Amino acid sequence: MSQEITILNDKNFGDEIGRGEGGPILVDFWATWCAPCRMVAPILEKLAVELKGKARIGKLDVDQNPATAAQFSIQGIPTLLLFKNGKPVDKMIGAQSREVILSMINRHLG
């Protein structure tokens, strides 16, 4: 996994989401057994490098961190939730193309 990806869990979620530097953060709610999640992972790893300094990418394993997944009513994975200033501002459910994911992030930059 790319070192540019922020690994999130129930303990650090609030602190990481609330950090203002690095722009908005796109959080991938995923699980190891989820095939569509594995399809999205390499796209997110590349975007994390490309968007460094503009936006951040985080991953949260829903099986290991059920409290945070429940807090945001995550029912289908992968769910991509975009946070800006600590608050969710956009959401996608299911595997998406690079273009669709990048378009969502770009809508919230600047």
C-alpha positions in Angstrom: 0.0 0.0 0.0 1.2 3.5 -0.8 2.8 5.5 2.0 0.7 8.4 0.8 -2.5 6.6 2.0 -3.6 7.4 5.6 -4.6 4.3 7.5 -7.7 5.1 9.6 -9.2 3.3 12.6 -11.8 3.9 15.3 -9.2 5.7 17.5 -7.5 8.1 15.0 -10.5 8.8 12.7 -11.7 12.1 14.2 -8.2 13.5 14.5 -7.2 12.6 11.0 -10.4 13.8 9.4 -10.2 17.1 11.3 -6.7 17.9 10.2 -6.9 20.8 7.8 -3.6 20.5 6.0 -3.4 18.5 2.8 -6.9 19.5 1.7 -10.0 17.3 1.8 -9.7 13.6 2.6 -11.4 10.9 0.6 -12.0 7.9 2.9 -12.3 4.4 1.4 -14.5 2.2 3.7 -13.5 -1.3 2.6 -12.8 -4.9 3.8 -10.2 -7.4 2.8 -12.8 -9.9 1.5 -14.4 -7.3 -0.8 -13.6 -7.9 -4.5 -14.8 -4.4 -5.7 -12.7 -2.9 -2.9 -9.6 -4.6 -4.3 -10.5 -3.1 -7.7 -10.6 0.4 -6.4 -7.5 0.1 -4.2 -4.8 0.6 -7.0 -6.8 3.7 -8.3 -6.7 5.3 -4.9 -3.0 4.5 -4.4 -2.2 6.4 -7.6 -4.5 9.3 -6.8 -2.9 9.6 -3.3 0.5 10.2 -5.0 -1.0 12.5 -7.8 -3.0 14.6 -5.4 -0.4 15.0 -2.6 -0.7 18.5 -1.1 -4.1 19.0 -2.6 -6.2 16.2 -1.2 -5.6 13.1 0.9 -6.7 9.5 0.6 -7.6 7.4 3.7 -8.6 3.8 4.2 -10.8 2.3 6.9 -11.3 -1.4 7.2 -15.0 -1.7 8.3 -14.5 -5.2 9.8 -11.7 -3.9 12.1 -13.4 -0.6 12.9 -17.1 -1.1 13.2 -17.8 2.0 15.4 -16.7 4.4 12.7 -18.4 2.5 9.9 -21.7 2.5 12.0 -21.3 6.3 12.8 -21.5 7.0 9.0 -24.1 4.3 8.3 -21.8 2.4 5.9 -23.9 -0.5 4.6 -22.3 -1.2 1.2 -18.6 -1.3 0.4 -16.6 0.1 -1.0 -18.1 3.4 0.1 -16.0 6.5 -0.7 -16.8 9.4 1.6 -15.2 12.8 1.0 -14.6 15.0 4.1 -13.8 18.7 4.0 -13.2 20.7 7.1 -14.0 17.5 9.1 -17.5 17.0 7.6 -18.7 14.6 4.9 -19.4 16.6 1.7 -19.7 13.8 -0.9 -20.3 10.1 -1.2 -20.0 7.2 -3.7 -21.0 3.6 -3.2 -19.5 0.8 -5.2 -16.4 0.4 -7.4 -15.9 3.6 -9.5 -13.5 4.5 -12.3 -10.5 6.8 -11.7 -12.2 9.5 -13.7 -15.4 9.4 -11.6 -13.4 9.4 -8.3 -11.2 12.2 -9.5 -14.1 14.3 -10.6 -15.7 14.0 -7.2 -12.5 15.1 -5.5 -12.0 18.0 -7.9 -15.5 19.4 -7.2 -14.4 20.1 -3.7 -10.9 21.5 -4.3 -10.1 25.2 -4.0 
